[in-house]
Every structure is written in structure tokens, then in C-alpha cells.
Amino acid sequence: MSGTLWTALALVLVLEGLLPFVAPRLWRDSFRRLTELTDGQLRFVGMISIGIGLIGLYLTGNA
């Protein structure tokens, strides 16, 4: 794997860890709500997340 991919993965971990570190109660409540979503709703959230990520890659010229 290239260094860029490892950097991206490390950045994802940093970003994923920010909310539980800064606001654990909010993170727990948000996670609890996510577990109550249906499969279709979770897939839609995942699709939107992928779309935003792809748009971000395109706009930064790293795609």
C-alpha cells in the first residue's frame, strides 16, 4: 500500500475518534439511534456518505 493510503486511513481514525473523545454522551446517543434504523435507511446513509466522499475526492483532484 502506498503512503498516501496509510495517511488517509490514519486520518479516518483520527476523525472517527474525535466525537467519542469530545462528546461521549452525544456519540453514544447518536450510535444508539443508528442501531434503530432499518437496513434500507442504513444503506441510504452509507450511499450518501460514499457520494460525499467521491465528490470530495473529485474536487481535490485526488480521484
Secondary structure, DSSP 8 states (H G I E B T S, - for coil): --HHHHHHHHHHHHHHHHHHHH-HHHHHHHHHHHHTS-HHHHHHHHHHHHHHHHHHHHHHT--
